[in-house]
Amino acid sequence: MQLRAAAAAAALLIVSATSAFADGTLTVEVTAWDPANKVLTFNDRTKVGNVTEDLGMPADVKPGDKLVIVYEGGEDGIDRIVSITRQ
């Protein structure tokens, strides 16, 4: 029983720690990817710059791909992208 309680406490700690680093998650459809300038454009015409490979950006992303973006937000929207994965 104590082992179960310890495992549950550890899982809760991990979830609370990761939520401190990410404010939100978006699932978006890509309409354009400019690798030279590191700019992603989504189907709602939103553009996000400074998208680097260390975020997990798929090298072969193309229009129509759906991406899941985990980000930190601020008053003006996305302050920093934490990770990008293909859906």
Backbone torsions as a table, in degrees:
resi	resn	phi	psi	omega
1	MET	NA	-41.3	180.0
2	GLN	-64.7	-34.6	179.0
3	LEU	-64.6	-41.3	177.6
4	ARG	-63.0	-43.1	179.4
5	ALA	-64.2	-40.6	178.7
6	ALA	-66.1	-40.3	178.5
7	ALA	-65.2	-41.1	178.7
8	ALA	-65.1	-40.8	178.2
9	ALA	-64.5	-40.9	178.6
10	ALA	-64.5	-42.0	178.9
11	ALA	-63.5	-42.0	178.4
12	LEU	-63.8	-39.3	178.2
13	LEU	-63.1	-43.6	179.4
14	ILE	-62.6	-45.6	179.9
15	VAL	-62.7	-44.0	-179.3
16	SER	-68.5	-33.0	178.9
17	ALA	-69.6	-42.1	-179.7
18	THR	-70.9	-32.3	178.8
19	SER	-69.4	-21.4	177.4
20	ALA	-71.6	-21.6	-177.5
21	PHE	-98.2	-10.0	-177.7
22	ALA	-135.5	131.5	-179.1
23	ASP	-93.4	-25.0	-177.0
24	GLY	-166.2	171.2	178.4
25	THR	-132.8	133.7	176.7
26	LEU	-120.5	141.9	168.2
27	THR	-112.0	119.6	-172.9
28	VAL	-129.6	157.1	174.2
29	GLU	-104.0	130.3	-178.3
30	VAL	-80.4	132.2	171.3
31	THR	-107.6	-22.6	177.4
32	ALA	-158.0	147.9	174.9
33	TRP	-135.0	120.0	178.2
34	ASP	-108.8	92.1	-176.0
35	PRO	-66.7	-27.6	179.8
36	ALA	-64.7	-40.3	-179.8
37	ASN	-101.4	-1.7	178.9
38	LYS	59.2	45.1	-178.0
39	VAL	-119.3	127.4	174.3
40	LEU	-101.6	138.0	174.1
41	THR	-119.7	133.4	-178.1
42	PHE	-102.0	170.0	-176.4
43	ASN	-65.5	-14.9	175.7
44	ASP	-95.4	13.2	178.9
45	ARG	74.1	7.1	174.5
46	THR	-68.5	137.6	176.8
47	LYS	-118.3	135.5	177.7
48	VAL	-125.1	125.6	-178.4
49	GLY	-102.9	175.2	178.5
50	ASN	60.0	39.9	178.2
51	VAL	-87.6	109.1	-175.1
52	THR	-109.2	162.1	-177.8
53	GLU	-62.1	-30.3	-178.3
54	ASP	-66.3	-11.2	176.5
55	LEU	-82.3	-9.1	-178.1
56	GLY	96.7	13.1	-179.5
57	MET	-58.7	122.5	177.5
58	PRO	-62.4	133.8	-176.7
59	ALA	-66.8	-27.9	-175.3
60	ASP	-104.7	27.4	-179.6
61	VAL	-61.8	142.9	-178.2
62	LYS	-143.9	164.1	177.4
63	PRO	-54.9	137.0	-178.6
64	GLY	99.1	-19.7	177.6
65	ASP	-66.4	146.4	174.8
66	LYS	-105.8	130.4	-179.6
67	LEU	-119.0	147.2	172.6
68	VAL	-106.4	120.7	-176.7
69	ILE	-114.7	123.3	174.4
70	VAL	-100.5	129.9	-172.5
71	TYR	-141.1	163.8	167.9
72	GLU	-104.9	132.2	-176.4
73	GLY	-109.9	165.5	177.2
74	GLY	-145.2	-164.6	-179.0
75	GLU	-63.2	-29.8	-177.3
76	ASP	-100.6	16.2	179.5
77	GLY	108.2	-130.9	-177.6
78	ILE	-79.6	119.7	175.8
79	ASP	-88.9	-41.1	-176.3
80	ARG	-153.7	133.7	175.2
81	ILE	-85.9	131.9	-179.7
82	VAL	-91.3	-44.2	179.3
83	SER	-157.9	157.6	177.3
84	ILE	-134.9	130.3	175.0
85	THR	-135.5	152.9	176.5
86	ARG	-81.5	138.4	179.8
87	GLN	-82.2	NA	NA
